[in-house]
Amino acid sequence: MNRMGNNPATPQAQVYDRANQRNALAAGFLGWTLDSFDFFVLTFVLVPVARDFGVSIVQIAATITASLAMRPVGAFFFGLLADRYGRRWPLMLDIVFFSIVEVLSGLAPNYKVFFVLRLLYGIGMGGEWGVGASLAMESVSPKWRGILSGLLQEGYAFGNLLAAVVYSLVFPHWGWRAMFFVGGLPALLSLFIFAKVKETEAWHESRTDWSTYGKAIARHWKLFLYMVLLMTTMNSISHGTQDLYPTLLQRQRHFSPETTAMITMISMVGAIAGGLLFGLYSDRRGRRRAMVTAVTFALLLIPAWVLSSTVLLIIPAAFLMQFMVQGAWGVIPVHLNELSPGELRGFFPGFAYQLGVLFASSITLIEAVLARHLTYAQSLGLLAGLVLLIGVPVIGLGPEAKGVAFGKAERGRQ
């Protein structure tokens, strides 16, 4: 029986399917974009927030670590809901939750309250990716999963780009608190999901009861451990090259807020382009090959990325670094969803992703502490080089399931 209520052979049903594919992809992309925006807002205002609360930059950087550390809690809770009750409702609930917490962060009266709110925000951020990615990847054609995965994942880069735009337009006039108030707007996305996005057929076909579900988790524990290792490495690469880079530009290169925002925006254009192009490349040549290629080029770019001292040199270096880093990341949504068993697709990718975030969450704090003894350029260069070097064998020696069918057709491989 067709759960969409139309004969799939009819032109009307085909149009309906295509429309729902676009809407599901848009929901996943926008959810991750706005979630990312809310996260990166803080990376632009570490200095003024620390000054207003009377604490050090390291203490404010610790709130970033706190958010990252709490993301597995959100992925666990919302991932279980997504496998049991569908992708749509958990995604809507999560988006409303993290939007409310973001607004409250802008109202925080002191550092302790702010710290607690950033912990809660981490739960919301952790829940969005896995549910949104499974909704999108289960809705689109297998033929274009790679490039659409790149588009979906680069919602993260686009959110960073939006944060840079808001920083340049809002912060100079209204201060850091107003930037968090803007972060409440994602709640409106839940209305779009409710009205326009349908539940996926793959979820209906792979749905299990709780007893069978638990056995499926136990049966695939080795795969899950590999996915956690992969995501620990990838999150170390991402946060190690992004979170403190605006601080490097401000504190060591002495650039203005406007110049810092401009460089970040250009680098995020590179990230978006990289995600799309390497996602397309992965459709043609494989997921692992695309990711290893991107990570290797990122490793070679480190000297230019951290040692350049003028705007004309920093811009292309920052652009290319994020082109490569997010090029590798663009493959992640499709790679994790293809590796995951159908009945665990709401839970496995998101929870593995966020456990990886937890294990990598200290890298921003380590970079900030190390920069006290070295420089920001040396700190970022050393740690980014290390995690990129580790990334090559972790990615290249892992499994791959490019183009695997979702739903009933995939049961044979489980």
N, C-alpha and C positions, 0 to 999 in steps of 0.2 A: 504493500500500500504506500502511495506517495503521501508523505506527511504534509506537503505544502498544499494539498487540495487540488492540484491540477495534474493533468496527464503530462509527464515530462517530454512526450514527443511533440506536443503542440507548440506553435510559435509563442503563444501567450506564456506558457510555462517557461520557455527558454528565456524570454525577456525578463520574466519575474526572477529567475535564477541569477541572471547577470546583474540585475538591480540589487538583489540581496548580497551578491558577492561584493559589489562596490560599497554598499552600506556597511557590511561587516568589516571590510578592510579599512574604511574610513573611521569606523568606531575604534578599531584597534590602534590605528595610527594616531588619531586625535587623543585617545586616552593616554597613550604613552608620551605624546608630545606635551600634553598639559601636566602630566605627572612629572616629567623631566623638567619642565619650566619651573614648577614649584620647588624642585630640589635645587636647581642651579641658581635660583634667586639668591640663596644664602652665600654661594661661593663668590658672588660679586661684592658682597657687603660685609665680609668678615671684619674688616677694620672698623667701620662705623658702629657695627653691632657690639664689638668688643669694647669700644670706647664708651658707648652709652651705658653698658652694663657694668663698666669698671672692671673688666676681666681681660686676660691676655688673648691674643689671636689663637694660641694653642688651645685654650679652653673653648673658644667658639668652634675651632676645627674639630674638637671632640664631639660637638653636637652633630656634625656631619657623620662622624664615625658611629654615633648612637643611632642615627637614622638608618645607616647601612646595616648595622647589626640587628635591627628589629625587622628588617624586610623578610627574613625567613618565616617569622610568625604570621605575617600577612599572607605569604605564599602558601603556607600550610593550611590556614583556615579557609581562605577563599578558593584554594585549589581543590580541597575536599568538597566544598559546596559546588564547585563547577562540574566535577565529575558526577556528583550525585543528583544535582537539581538543574543542570544546564549552565551554559556560559553567560547568558544575558543578565539574569537577575543578580548573581554575585558581582558581575562587572559594574552594574549600575550602583549597587550598594557601596562598593569600594570607592568609586569616583566621588560620590557624595561625601563619604567619610573623610577622604584626604583633603577635599576642598574646604570643609569646615575647619579642620585642624590647621590648615594653612592660614586662614583668616585669623584664627585665634593666636597663631604665632606672631602676627603683626600687632596684637594687643597685649603681648606678654609684658608684665610689669617689671620682671627681673630675670636674672640668668637661670635660676632654678626652675621657674615656670617655663621659660623658653626651652630648657633642656628636656623637660618632660613632654612638652608638645612636639619636639622634634623626634622623640622616641615614638610617640603615637603616629606621627606622620610617616615614619618608617614602615609601620604596619600597613598603612594604606598604599604606600608606594610599592611594597613587596607584593601586594595582592593583585595589582593591576596587570603586570606584564604577562604572567602565565595565562591568566584567563583571557585577556585580550588577544594574545598570540594564538592560542588554540582556537578561539572563535574565528579569527581571520584565516589561519592556515587551513582549517577544515572547510572553509567556505569557498576557497579559490581553486582554480584549475591546477592540477599537478604540473602541467607544462610550464607555468609561469610562477611557480612557488618561489624560486630563487630571487628573481628581481622584485617580486612583491614582498618577500621577506626583507630585502634591503630597504624598500620603501617603508615598511612597517617599523623596522628597527631604527631607521633614521628619524623617526619621530623623536627619539632621544636627542639627536643632534639638533633637530628643528626646535625642540623645547629649549635647548641651550641658546640657540640663536635668538629665540623670542625673549629669553631672560636678558640677553645682552641689549636687545632693542629697548626693553622696558627700563633697564638700568640706565641707558643713555638718555631716555626721555623723562622718566619719572623721578629717579633718585636725585638729580641735581635740584629739583624744585620742591619735592615733597618728602624726601628722605627714605630710609630703608623700610619703615613700617608700611608705607603705601604700596611698596612692591609686593608684600605678602597679601595685602587686601586684593590686589589684582588676581592673586592665586586662587581666589574663591570662585572665579568664573567657570572652571571646569565642571562644576556641578550641573550646569545646563546641558552638558553632553549626555547625561543620563536620559533626558527627555528624547533626544534623537535616537538613542538605542531602543528605548521603549517603543517608539513609533515606527521605526524603519528597519530594525534588524531582527531577523528570524533565527530561531534556534537551528543548529546544524544537524544535518542528517547523520553525520558520523557519530555525534554524541548519542542520538537516539539508538543507533545500531550497536554501539559498543557499551551502552549503559549496563551496569551490573548491580547486584545487591551488595550490602556491606561485607558479608562473609566472603564472597567471591573476590571482592575488591581487595580485601586484606591479603588474601592468598596471592593475588596478582602482584602486589607490591613486594612480597617476600620472594616471589619467583624471579623477579628482575632486579635484585639488589646489586648485583655486580655492574649492570648497566647504569644504575642510578649513581653508584660511587664514581664511575668514570665521568658522568655528566657533572657531578659536583666538582671534581678535579678540573675539568675543562672550564667550568664557569668561575672557579677561583682564579684560574690563570687569566681568563678574559676580563674579569672585573678588575684585577690588579693592573692589567694593561690600560683599561679605560680610565679608571680613577687616578692611576699614576701619571697619566699624561694630560688630564683635564682639570682636576679639582683645584690645584694650587697654581696652575699656569697664569691665571689673572693676577694672583698675588705676586708671582715672579715679575710680571710686567710692571706692576705698580711699585713694588718695594725695591727691586733690584735695577730695573731699567728706568724707573721714575717716570712712567708714562701717566698721562692724565686719565680720568675715568672714561672720557670720550675715546681716546686712542686705544685703551684697553678693550673697550666694547667693540670698537671697529675691528681690531685684530681677531677677537674671539668670533665675531660674526663671519668674517672671511674664512676662518678655520672651520666653522660649522658648515659653510657652503661646501668646502672640501669634503667634510664628513658625509654630507648628504649625497654628493656625487660619488664618493667612494662606495658607500653602501649600495647604491643602485648598480654601479658598474660591476662590482665584485659579486653582487647577488646574481646578476645576469651571467657573469662568467661561471658561477657555480652551477647554473642550469646547463651550461654547455660542457664543462670539464670536471665537475664534481665539487662537493662541499669542502672537503679537506684541502684539496689543491688550491682552491681560491683563498682559503683562510691562511694557509702556510705562505703563499705568495705575498699576501698583504702584510703579514707580520714580519717577514724577512725584510721587506723594503722599509718598514717602519724602523726596524733595528738599525739599518744603514743611515737613516735620516737623523738619528739622535744628535750627532755633533753640530749639525747646522741648526737644529731645533733649539738647543739650549745655549749655544755659544754666540749666535748672531746677536748683535747689539743695536742695530739700527732698524728703523721701521721697514725700510725697503728690503732688508734681508730676512727679518722676522716673518713678514707676511707670507712669502712663498714657503718658508720652512714650516710654519704653523699650519698652512693650508695642506701641504703634502703629508705632514704627520697625521693629521686627523683624517685625511683621505684614506690612508692606509689602515689606521687603527679602526675606524668605523667601517672601512671596507671589509675587514675581517668580521666585525660585529654584525654587519648586514646579513651574513649567512646564518647567524645564530638562531633566529626564530624558526626557520625552516629545518635546520639541522637537528635541533632538539625535538621538534614536533615529529619529524620523520623517524627519529630514533625511538621515541616513546611509544609503548603499546597503546592501542586505542582507548581502552577503558581507564587508562591512567594519564591521558593527555592533558587534562586540566590541572593535574597535580604534579606530575614528574617534571616537566620543563620549568614551571614556575618555582617549585620548591628547590630543585637543583640549582637553578639560577640564583635564588636568594641565599641559599647556603653558601654558594660561591661568593656572593656579596659579603656575607658574614665573615668568611675566612679571609677575605681581601680587605675588609673594612678598615684595618689599621694603617693601610698604606698612606693615606692622606695625613694622618697624625704622625707617622714615622717621618714622612717627608718634611713636615713642619718642624719637628724636633731636630732632625738632621741638619736642616737649613740654619739652625742656630749656631752650629759648629762649622759648617762649610758655607756654601751659598745656596740660594734657591736653585740656580742653574745646575750646580754640581749635585745637589740632592735629587732633583728630578731626573737628571741624566743617568745617574748611577742606578736608581731603582727601576726606572723605565727600561733601561738596557737589560737588567737582570730578568725582569718578568717577560720581556719579549723573547729573550734567548730561551727561556724555559718553555715558552708557548709553542715553539716550532715542533719539538718532539711530542708534546702533549696532544696537539692537534693532529699531527701527521700519523701518529701510531694508533689513533683511536678508530672506532667503527664508523661506518657510514651507511645510510639507507636511502640514498637519493631516489626520488620518484616513487617511493612506496605508496600503495593505495591506502586510503583511509576508509574506515567503516567496516562492513561485512567482509569486503575483499581482503582485508589485512589479517584476518584471524588465522590464516594458515601459517603465518610466520611466527605466531606467538606460541 
